[in-house]
């Protein structure tokens, strides 16, 4: 199975959203529970445990 490649914008959006969740009291999904929310969110993304998915819209071309 191939790994999904995220754009830098998707990564920024996921990390920012997760950091906000952590700062508002959401449980951290790592053994490490101390540190800045942004650092914790980046580590969760790196380890693949971040509970956020990306939905992409793919446009199809119609035959004219």
Residue frames relative to the residue before (quaternion, step in Angstrom):
aa qw qx qy qz dx dy dz
X 1.0000 0.0000 0.0000 0.0000 0.00 0.00 0.00
X 0.3701 -0.7479 0.5062 0.2179 3.55 -0.85 0.91
X 0.4984 -0.6481 0.4942 0.2956 3.53 -1.18 0.61
X 0.4325 -0.6874 0.5167 0.2711 3.57 -1.00 0.82
X 0.2501 -0.7660 0.5760 0.1377 3.57 -0.80 1.01
X 0.2365 -0.7789 0.5708 0.1075 3.54 -0.72 1.12
X 0.4470 -0.6428 0.5378 0.3127 3.55 -1.13 0.62
X 0.6450 -0.5192 0.3723 0.4194 3.58 -1.19 0.28
X 0.6250 0.5383 -0.3339 0.4562 3.57 1.14 -0.61
X 0.6389 0.5085 -0.3160 0.4831 3.57 1.03 -0.77
X 0.6423 0.5183 -0.3212 0.4644 3.57 0.96 -0.85
X 0.6651 0.5046 -0.3060 0.4576 3.59 0.89 -0.93
X 0.6584 0.5122 -0.3062 0.4587 3.57 0.95 -0.87
X 0.6735 0.4954 -0.2959 0.4620 3.59 0.93 -0.90
X 0.6710 0.4901 -0.2996 0.4689 3.58 0.90 -0.90
X 0.6615 0.5122 -0.3064 0.4540 3.58 0.93 -0.87
X 0.6662 0.4963 -0.2997 0.4690 3.57 0.93 -0.90
X 0.6817 0.4784 -0.2956 0.4680 3.59 0.92 -0.87
X 0.6224 0.5314 -0.3434 0.4607 3.61 1.01 -0.74
X 0.6307 0.5199 -0.3264 0.4747 3.58 1.03 -0.75
X 0.6358 0.5228 -0.3251 0.4655 3.59 0.95 -0.84
X 0.6685 0.5002 -0.2981 0.4626 3.58 0.88 -0.94
X 0.6739 0.5011 -0.3030 0.4505 3.59 0.92 -0.88
X 0.6899 0.4512 -0.2731 0.4958 3.58 1.20 -0.50
X 0.7040 -0.5184 0.2446 0.4194 3.58 1.27 0.30
X 0.4017 0.7051 -0.4948 0.3109 3.61 1.19 0.18
X 0.5405 -0.6299 0.4343 0.3499 3.61 -1.03 0.66
X 0.4097 -0.6835 0.5516 0.2464 3.55 -1.11 0.78
X 0.3437 -0.7844 0.4916 0.1579 3.57 -0.83 1.01
X 0.5972 0.5260 -0.3595 0.4873 3.57 1.22 0.52
X 0.6065 -0.5283 0.4348 0.4050 3.56 -1.29 0.21
X 0.6379 0.4875 -0.3126 0.5076 3.57 1.20 -0.58
X 0.0062 -0.8280 0.5606 0.0015 3.61 -0.67 0.95
X 0.6361 0.4760 -0.3448 0.4999 3.58 1.23 0.31
X 0.5497 0.5919 -0.4660 0.3610 3.52 -1.12 0.69
X 0.6747 -0.4691 0.3768 0.4275 3.51 -1.33 0.00
X 0.5839 -0.6093 0.4030 0.3540 3.61 -0.98 0.76
X 0.6367 0.5327 -0.3383 0.4433 3.61 0.99 -0.74
X 0.6547 0.5019 -0.3063 0.4750 3.60 1.03 -0.79
X 0.6421 0.5126 -0.3191 0.4724 3.57 1.02 -0.79
X 0.6524 0.5127 -0.3101 0.4641 3.60 0.97 -0.84
X 0.6470 0.5085 -0.3209 0.4688 3.61 0.97 -0.81
X 0.6634 0.4927 -0.3077 0.4717 3.58 0.98 -0.79
X 0.6170 0.5273 -0.3454 0.4712 3.60 1.04 -0.70
X 0.6532 0.4972 -0.3135 0.4774 3.59 0.96 -0.81
X 0.6469 0.5278 -0.3225 0.4461 3.58 0.92 -0.87
X 0.7275 0.4197 -0.2325 0.4904 3.59 1.00 -0.85
X 0.4819 -0.7118 0.4057 0.3107 3.58 1.28 -0.11
X 0.5551 0.6181 -0.3932 0.3939 3.60 1.16 0.48
X 0.4119 0.7146 -0.4769 0.3038 3.59 1.24 0.09
X 0.3368 -0.7928 0.4748 0.1809 3.63 -0.68 1.04
X 0.5111 0.6025 -0.4339 0.4330 3.57 0.91 0.93
X 0.1593 -0.7859 0.5912 0.0865 3.56 -0.96 0.85
X 0.3569 -0.7051 0.5735 0.2158 3.54 -1.29 0.43
X 0.1382 -0.7674 0.6228 0.0644 3.52 -0.90 0.99
X 0.1132 -0.8073 0.5782 0.0331 3.56 -0.62 1.12
X 0.2975 -0.7261 0.5922 0.1834 3.53 -1.08 0.77
X 0.1200 -0.7870 0.6038 0.0415 3.53 -0.75 1.07
X 0.2771 -0.7637 0.5649 0.1440 3.54 -0.69 1.13
X 0.2090 -0.7664 0.5943 0.1255 3.53 -1.01 0.80
X 0.4114 -0.6915 0.5359 0.2556 3.55 -1.13 0.66
X 0.2978 -0.7415 0.5744 0.1777 3.56 -0.93 0.91
X 0.4643 -0.6440 0.5273 0.3027 3.53 -1.12 0.68
X 0.2734 -0.7786 0.5479 0.1374 3.54 -0.78 1.02
